[in-house]
Amino acid sequence: TRSGKGTRLFNINLDSEDSSTVRFGRGIGSITLADSSTFLFVGLSSGEVCGFYLNKKGLLERACTLKGCMSAVTAVAGDKMISSLIAASDESGNLIVWAYRGQSWEVVYRYRDKDEDYCCSLGMRGRLAIAGHSSGKVTFHDVEESQKLAETVTNSKGITSIDVHPTRDIFLVTGEDCRASIL
């Protein structure tokens, strides 16, 4: 939606020449960089994360394709404040965070869950990545220090959604057992 009257709709084919056929998109996120440019991201069944932006003509254009996930993407998240970090997880248990640095994207954090307890939802706040798992566990990761900080169990079944307050240290977690927790 743009300022003024009306709504603009964009229909973009997510298949590209350098990827396998995309069966579905799963997980969406966005970030706003310090220069006020905004990127929209969608995770794909091919394991890629595609980034889009509005070009000078006001059209949605593919800006990047982030790679590193080994299977279908399960979740994508970006910080709601100004940040260059975008996170994604996949069905193989990988959690990957990319940073936009010097006109390119680079992997700045990679975590692999050793269990079959894959990450199915994500939240981002500054350098903190919050991952909700299929077991009901929530893990907290410090992206800058490249380490898992803590974990807690909030639900008896899989975490379906995480929302992060943009300015306060509050996270809302909900799961398949109809329980919502505020951390």
VODO-792569 format. One line per 8 residues: number of its first residue (from 1); their letters; for each residue x, z, y of N, C-alpha, C. Coordinates in pm, 1 decimal. Layout:
N
NUM = a = X Z Y X Z Y X Z Y  ...
This chain:
183
1 = trsgkgtr = 85.3 0.0 -117.8 0.0 0.0 0.0 89.4 0.0 123.4  52.7 -79.5 218.9 128.9 -85.7 343.5 42.7 -32.8 456.5  105.2 -1.3 567.4 27.2 47.2 680.7 -67.7 -62.3 726.9  -179.6 -21.9 778.8 -280.8 -118.1 821.0 -389.2 -129.0 716.1  -463.7 -237.4 721.5 -576.7 -254.8 630.8 -533.8 -326.2 503.2  -597.5 -290.8 393.9 -577.6 -363.9 269.4 -469.6 -305.5 181.0  -462.1 -360.3 63.1 -367.3 -319.4 -38.4 -297.0 -442.6 -91.8  -169.7 -432.7 -116.4 -94.7 -543.2 -175.0 -70.7 -511.2 -321.0
9 = lfninlds = -99.8 -604.0 -405.9 -76.4 -588.3 -548.4 33.5 -684.1 -590.3  120.8 -636.5 -678.4 230.0 -718.3 -728.3 219.6 -723.5 -879.4  241.3 -839.8 -935.4 243.1 -857.1 -1079.5 378.7 -916.1 -1114.2  460.6 -838.5 -1186.4 596.7 -882.3 -1216.4 616.2 -883.5 -1367.2  675.7 -990.4 -1416.8 710.5 -999.4 -1557.5 836.1 -915.5 -1580.3  830.5 -822.1 -1673.7 943.3 -732.6 -1698.0 1046.6 -791.4 -1792.6  1016.8 -903.4 -1857.2 1115.3 -969.7 -1943.2 1221.8 -1034.0 -1855.8  1344.3 -1032.6 -1903.7 1451.8 -1103.2 -1833.7 1535.6 -1179.9 -1934.9
17 = edsstvrf = 1620.3 -1267.0 -1883.6 1701.4 -1350.6 -1971.8 1798.3 -1268.2 -2054.8  1844.8 -1155.7 -2001.4 1948.1 -1077.6 -2069.5 1893.5 -962.7 -2153.7  1762.4 -958.1 -2178.3 1707.8 -850.3 -2259.5 1615.8 -907.0 -2366.9  1588.0 -821.8 -2463.1 1492.1 -862.0 -2565.6 1351.6 -860.0 -2505.2  1255.5 -913.4 -2576.9 1119.2 -916.8 -2527.2 1068.0 -774.5 -2507.2  1007.0 -750.5 -2395.3 952.9 -618.8 -2363.5 811.5 -609.1 -2417.9  786.4 -507.7 -2499.9 652.5 -486.9 -2554.1 569.5 -395.7 -2464.4  634.5 -300.4 -2398.9 561.3 -209.6 -2310.6 655.2 -145.8 -2210.0
25 = grgigsit = 595.6 -96.6 -2102.3 665.9 -15.3 -2004.6 616.9 127.5 -2019.6  707.1 222.4 -2009.6 668.6 362.6 -2021.8 758.0 445.2 -1929.9  697.1 523.1 -1849.3 771.5 606.7 -1756.5 796.1 533.5 -1626.6  759.2 595.1 -1516.8 785.2 539.6 -1385.3 844.5 648.2 -1296.9  925.1 607.9 -1201.8 985.7 701.7 -1109.7 1027.7 628.3 -984.1  1063.4 703.7 -883.3 1110.1 642.1 -759.3 1211.5 732.9 -693.0  1293.8 673.5 -609.0 1387.8 749.4 -526.5 1392.6 686.9 -388.5  1429.5 766.9 -290.4 1453.2 719.1 -154.9 1597.2 754.6 -119.7
33 = ladsstfl = 1674.7 654.0 -83.7 1815.3 674.8 -49.3 1827.8 722.9 94.8  1946.9 764.9 133.0 1971.7 817.4 267.3 1941.2 714.5 375.6  1952.5 583.8 343.1 1922.2 480.2 442.6 1772.9 446.4 447.8  1689.7 527.3 382.0 1543.5 514.3 376.4 1493.6 401.3 287.0  1582.1 334.8 214.8 1535.1 233.6 120.2 1480.7 304.0 -3.6  1370.8 251.2 -56.0 1302.9 311.1 -170.3 1310.1 216.8 -289.0  1343.2 272.9 -403.3 1345.5 198.6 -528.1 1237.2 252.8 -619.9  1167.0 164.2 -687.8 1069.1 200.0 -789.1 1128.0 163.2 -924.2
41 = fvglssge = 1111.0 249.0 -1025.0 1170.5 225.6 -1156.5 1064.2 230.6 -1264.9  1083.6 148.9 -1368.3 997.1 152.7 -1485.6 1086.2 144.3 -1609.4  1057.7 229.4 -1708.8 1130.2 227.7 -1835.0 1062.0 131.0 -1930.9  1141.2 63.9 -2013.6 1089.0 -40.9 -2100.3 1113.8 -11.1 -2247.9  1037.0 -76.7 -2332.3 1054.5 -62.1 -2476.4 1189.1 -116.8 -2522.5  1252.3 -200.9 -2443.0 1383.3 -257.3 -2476.4 1496.5 -157.3 -2454.4  1466.7 -40.6 -2394.1 1568.8 58.5 -2363.5 1628.2 43.2 -2225.3  1580.3 -51.6 -2149.4 1628.9 -73.2 -2013.7 1538.9 -2.7 -1913.8
49 = vcgfylnk = 1594.6 24.3 -1796.7 1518.2 77.8 -1684.6 1534.0 -21.5 -1570.5  1423.4 -79.3 -1525.3 1427.2 -179.4 -1419.0 1393.2 -115.1 -1285.7  1472.8 -148.1 -1184.9 1450.7 -98.1 -1050.1 1403.0 -209.9 -959.4  1307.1 -178.7 -873.0 1248.4 -275.9 -780.5 1249.5 -217.8 -639.9  1246.5 -307.8 -539.1 1235.2 -265.5 -400.1 1155.7 -370.5 -323.8  1107.9 -333.9 -206.3 1039.8 -429.8 -119.2 1144.9 -501.0 -35.7  1150.9 -633.6 -48.3 1249.9 -708.6 28.8 1202.3 -727.0 173.4  1280.4 -797.6 253.8 1249.0 -814.6 396.1 1119.4 -891.0 420.5
57 = kgllerac = 1075.6 -970.9 322.6 950.4 -1043.9 333.3 831.3 -960.4 286.4  856.8 -836.8 244.9 749.4 -750.4 198.2 708.4 -775.5 54.6  793.7 -844.7 -20.7 764.1 -873.9 -160.7 845.4 -783.6 -252.0  785.2 -745.2 -362.6 854.3 -662.1 -460.4 955.6 -748.1 -535.1  1079.0 -702.0 -540.4 1187.0 -780.0 -600.5 1269.7 -690.7 -693.2  1311.9 -746.9 -807.5 1395.9 -670.8 -899.3 1532.2 -649.6 -835.1  1575.0 -522.5 -830.7 1702.5 -488.0 -768.8 1810.9 -463.0 -872.0  1772.5 -408.3 -988.0 1872.9 -371.8 -1086.2 1808.8 -353.4 -1223.5
65 = tlkgcmsa = 1893.6 -357.4 -1325.0 1853.7 -322.8 -1460.7 1954.5 -221.0 -1510.1  1909.7 -98.2 -1532.2 1997.7 9.0 -1576.8 1998.8 12.9 -1728.4  2117.7 21.4 -1786.0 2131.6 21.7 -1931.6 2198.6 149.8 -1976.5  2179.9 182.2 -2102.2 2240.8 302.2 -2159.4 2150.4 369.3 -2260.6  2020.2 350.9 -2246.5 1927.0 404.5 -2345.7 1939.9 320.3 -2472.8  1929.3 385.4 -2588.1 1951.5 317.3 -2715.5 1822.1 270.4 -2782.0  1708.8 316.4 -2734.2 1579.2 277.3 -2790.3 1475.3 280.3 -2678.6  1348.8 268.2 -2713.5 1241.7 263.7 -2613.6 1247.5 385.3 -2520.6
73 = vtavagdk = 1231.6 359.0 -2393.2 1233.4 465.0 -2292.5 1106.4 548.6 -2306.1  1121.4 680.7 -2298.6 1007.0 771.0 -2308.0 965.1 827.1 -2173.3  1058.6 839.4 -2078.5 1026.2 896.9 -1948.2 1128.4 852.2 -1844.9  1086.0 848.0 -1718.3 1172.0 815.8 -1604.5 1135.5 912.8 -1493.4  1235.2 960.6 -1418.8 1206.5 1050.9 -1306.8 1313.2 1038.0 -1199.6  1270.1 1053.0 -1075.5 1360.9 1057.7 -961.5 1324.9 1176.9 -874.7  1419.0 1219.5 -793.0 1396.4 1330.2 -701.2 1300.3 1285.0 -591.8  1206.9 1370.9 -550.8 1109.0 1335.3 -447.8 1167.6 1340.1 -307.2
81 = missliaa = 1283.4 1401.6 -294.4 1351.0 1405.2 -165.3 1456.6 1294.9 -164.1  1534.0 1287.1 -58.3 1638.1 1184.6 -50.7 1742.5 1212.2 -157.7  1762.7 1114.3 -244.1 1854.5 1130.6 -355.5 1892.8 993.7 -408.9  2009.2 986.3 -469.9 2052.0 860.9 -531.7 2046.2 870.0 -683.8  1978.6 972.9 -737.8 1976.0 995.8 -882.1 1843.8 954.4 -944.9  1852.7 882.2 -1056.3 1735.4 847.4 -1136.0 1769.0 879.7 -1281.3  1673.5 941.2 -1352.7 1695.5 983.3 -1491.6 1599.0 911.4 -1583.9  1642.0 891.3 -1708.0 1556.3 832.6 -1811.0 1593.7 893.9 -1945.2
89 = sdesgnli = 1496.5 894.3 -2035.9 1520.9 941.4 -2172.3 1465.5 837.6 -2267.9  1509.6 845.3 -2393.9 1462.9 747.5 -2491.8 1422.2 815.5 -2622.4  1364.4 735.6 -2713.1 1315.8 787.3 -2841.0 1427.9 832.7 -2933.8  1552.1 800.9 -2902.0 1666.2 841.4 -2984.2 1723.5 976.3 -2942.4  1665.6 1040.5 -2841.5 1712.1 1171.7 -2797.8 1811.2 1168.3 -2683.6  1833.3 1053.5 -2622.5 1927.7 1042.0 -2511.4 1861.2 1074.5 -2378.5  1933.1 1144.0 -2293.5 1896.3 1167.5 -2154.0 2011.0 1111.8 -2071.0  1979.7 1019.7 -1981.2 2082.2 954.4 -1899.9 2041.6 962.8 -1753.4
97 = vwayrgqs = 2138.4 992.6 -1667.6 2115.5 995.7 -1523.1 2213.1 898.1 -1458.8  2158.7 811.1 -1372.6 2238.3 715.0 -1297.5 2239.5 757.0 -1151.1  2346.5 722.4 -1081.3 2357.2 744.4 -936.9 2389.4 611.7 -870.0  2331.0 590.5 -752.9 2359.8 472.0 -673.4 2478.8 504.9 -585.0  2591.1 438.5 -611.9 2714.5 465.8 -537.4 2782.6 335.4 -502.0  2807.0 315.1 -375.7 2883.6 198.8 -332.3 2824.0 65.7 -375.4  2696.7 47.9 -357.7 2625.3 -76.4 -389.3 2609.9 -102.6 -538.6  2634.3 -3.9 -623.4 2613.6 -23.9 -767.3 2564.5 106.2 -831.2
105 = wevvyryr = 2512.0 93.2 -950.8 2460.1 206.1 -1025.9 2560.3 243.5 -1133.4  2584.3 374.2 -1149.2 2673.8 419.4 -1255.3 2615.0 541.4 -1324.9  2645.2 552.0 -1453.5 2600.1 667.5 -1531.0 2682.6 788.4 -1487.4  2613.5 896.6 -1447.3 2683.6 1017.9 -1404.1 2659.3 1134.5 -1499.9  2561.9 1120.8 -1589.1 2535.9 1227.0 -1686.9 2472.2 1166.1 -1810.1  2517.8 1213.7 -1924.5 2462.2 1168.3 -2052.1 2452.4 1289.8 -2143.8  2334.9 1309.2 -2202.3 2312.7 1419.2 -2295.4 2241.3 1364.2 -2418.0  2283.9 1404.8 -2533.7 2220.9 1361.0 -2659.1 2175.1 1483.6 -2734.3
113 = dkdedycc = 2044.2 1491.7 -2755.9 1989.0 1602.9 -2832.0 2021.6 1581.8 -2978.8  2080.6 1682.3 -3041.3 2122.4 1669.1 -3180.7 2004.7 1675.7 -3278.1  1896.2 1737.5 -3236.8 1777.6 1744.9 -3321.1 1698.5 1615.5 -3309.6  1591.5 1607.2 -3385.6 1498.7 1495.2 -3368.2 1393.7 1531.9 -3264.1  1425.9 1628.1 -3183.1 1339.4 1679.2 -3077.8 1366.3 1601.2 -2949.5  1312.8 1480.6 -2941.5 1346.8 1394.1 -2829.3 1276.0 1436.8 -2700.7  1331.6 1394.5 -2589.8 1276.0 1422.0 -2457.6 1161.1 1325.2 -2431.0  1045.0 1379.4 -2396.7 928.4 1294.4 -2374.5 874.6 1302.1 -2231.2
121 = slgmrgrl = 933.0 1385.5 -2146.6 895.4 1390.1 -2005.4 1013.9 1442.6 -1924.3  1018.4 1402.8 -1797.8 1131.9 1438.8 -1712.5 1086.4 1477.2 -1573.1  1167.8 1559.1 -1507.7 1154.6 1589.9 -1366.6 1293.8 1598.2 -1307.1  1306.6 1567.4 -1178.3 1435.7 1575.3 -1109.2 1419.3 1654.5 -980.9  1519.6 1733.7 -949.8 1526.1 1805.3 -822.5 1671.6 1820.1 -785.3  1716.0 1740.7 -689.9 1856.8 1745.2 -651.2 1944.1 1711.1 -770.8  2036.4 1797.9 -803.0 2127.7 1774.1 -915.1 2074.4 1827.1 -1047.2  1950.9 1876.9 -1048.3 1890.7 1936.3 -1167.1 1794.3 1838.1 -1233.8
129 = aiaghssg = 1818.4 1811.9 -1361.4 1726.0 1731.7 -1442.9 1653.1 1827.0 -1536.2  1519.9 1817.6 -1539.0 1437.0 1902.0 -1625.1 1376.9 1811.4 -1731.0  1400.9 1845.0 -1858.4 1357.1 1760.3 -1969.1 1257.4 1836.4 -2055.9  1140.7 1777.5 -2076.5 1040.6 1832.5 -2167.0 1052.7 1762.8 -2301.8  1053.3 1839.4 -2409.2 1079.0 1785.4 -2542.5 953.8 1784.7 -2629.7  961.2 1708.6 -2737.5 848.0 1693.7 -2829.1 813.5 1823.3 -2901.4  902.4 1920.7 -2903.2 878.8 2049.6 -2969.0 809.4 2151.4 -2878.8  802.2 2124.5 -2748.8 749.7 2221.4 -2652.7 860.1 2291.1 -2575.5
137 = kvtfhdve = 983.8 2254.1 -2602.4 1100.4 2310.8 -2534.3 1123.1 2238.1 -2402.4  1173.4 2311.2 -2303.2 1213.9 2254.8 -2175.2 1361.5 2287.3 -2156.0  1442.1 2185.3 -2124.8 1584.1 2207.0 -2099.5 1616.7 2172.4 -1955.5  1715.6 2242.5 -1900.9 1759.8 2225.0 -1763.3 1905.3 2178.8 -1764.7  1933.7 2069.2 -1692.0 2066.2 2008.1 -1694.2 2121.1 1996.3 -1552.7  2245.6 2039.8 -1532.9 2315.4 2023.2 -1406.4 2391.5 1891.7 -1414.1  2344.8 1792.2 -1339.5 2401.1 1658.2 -1346.2 2543.9 1655.5 -1290.6  2568.3 1726.9 -1180.4 2701.2 1725.4 -1118.7 2806.0 1794.4 -1204.8
145 = esqklaet = 2768.8 1901.2 -1272.4 2862.3 1973.6 -1358.5 2863.3 1920.2 -1501.8  2776.5 1823.3 -1531.5 2766.3 1761.3 -1664.8 2748.6 1864.2 -1776.1  2646.7 1948.5 -1760.0 2621.8 2048.6 -1862.6 2474.5 2086.5 -1870.7  2433.1 2125.2 -1991.0 2300.0 2182.2 -2009.3 2308.8 2327.6 -1966.8  2221.2 2368.3 -1876.6 2225.6 2503.6 -1821.8 2146.1 2603.7 -1904.4  2025.6 2564.0 -1945.1 1937.1 2659.2 -2012.4 1827.4 2584.3 -2084.2  1756.9 2657.7 -2168.5 1637.3 2602.8 -2232.5 1538.0 2716.3 -2254.2  1411.5 2679.1 -2256.2 1304.5 2773.8 -2282.6 1192.3 2700.4 -2353.7
153 = vtnskgit = 1112.1 2772.2 -2426.9 996.1 2713.9 -2493.4 872.9 2755.1 -2413.3  798.3 2656.4 -2364.8 678.5 2684.3 -2285.8 551.2 2646.4 -2358.8  562.0 2560.9 -2460.5 443.6 2510.4 -2528.5 467.1 2506.8 -2679.0  357.5 2512.5 -2754.8 368.2 2506.5 -2900.8 368.6 2363.6 -2953.5  340.6 2267.8 -2866.4 345.0 2125.8 -2901.0 421.3 2052.5 -2791.4  430.6 1921.0 -2802.5 511.4 1841.4 -2710.6 474.4 1854.9 -2564.6  575.9 1847.6 -2478.6 556.4 1849.0 -2333.9 511.8 1708.9 -2292.2  401.0 1699.1 -2222.4 349.2 1568.0 -2182.4 380.1 1533.4 -2037.5
161 = sidvhptr = 404.0 1634.0 -1953.5 426.9 1604.3 -1812.6 501.5 1718.0 -1744.0  587.5 1681.3 -1650.8 659.8 1777.0 -1566.8 644.4 1731.3 -1423.0  612.2 1824.3 -1334.1 609.9 1792.5 -1191.8 696.5 1894.8 -1120.4  770.4 1848.9 -1022.3 866.1 1932.0 -950.7 824.6 1937.7 -804.9  813.1 2058.4 -749.9 782.5 2072.9 -607.6 898.6 2014.3 -528.1  869.4 1937.3 -422.9 977.7 1868.7 -351.7 1073.1 1960.2 -276.0  1028.9 2078.6 -231.9 1117.4 2163.0 -151.3 1135.5 2304.7 -205.0  1048.9 2350.3 -293.2 1059.5 2487.3 -346.6 1104.6 2482.2 -491.2
169 = diflvtge = 1155.8 2591.3 -541.4 1204.8 2599.1 -678.9 1090.7 2630.2 -775.1  993.6 2538.8 -780.7 876.9 2555.0 -868.1 860.1 2428.0 -950.4  839.0 2445.0 -1080.8 817.6 2333.2 -1172.4 689.8 2359.5 -1249.6  609.2 2258.9 -1268.4 487.9 2269.1 -1348.6 509.1 2188.2 -1475.6  482.3 2251.8 -1589.0 501.7 2189.0 -1720.0 369.9 2197.4 -1795.2  327.1 2087.3 -1855.8 206.4 2089.6 -1938.0 233.2 2015.2 -2068.1  154.0 2049.7 -2170.6 180.1 1990.8 -2301.6 55.2 1961.0 -2382.2  80.1 1913.4 -2504.7 -27.0 1872.3 -2594.0 -113.7 1988.6 -2640.3
177 = dcrasil = -70.7 2112.2 -2620.4 -150.6 2228.4 -2659.7 -241.2 2276.9 -2546.7  -255.3 2196.3 -2441.6 -342.1 2226.9 -2325.4 -294.2 2347.1 -2245.1  -168.0 2379.9 -2255.6 -112.0 2491.7 -2180.3 -30.5 2436.9 -2064.3  -47.3 2495.9 -1947.1 32.9 2461.4 -1830.8 112.0 2584.5 -1790.8  239.0 2565.6 -1759.0 326.7 2675.5 -1720.5 392.0 2642.6 -1587.8  402.3 2743.7 -1502.2 473.6 2729.0 -1377.5 604.4 2805.6 -1392.7  713.9 2735.3 -1370.9 847.3 2797.3 -1381.6 910.6 2801.4 -1244.6
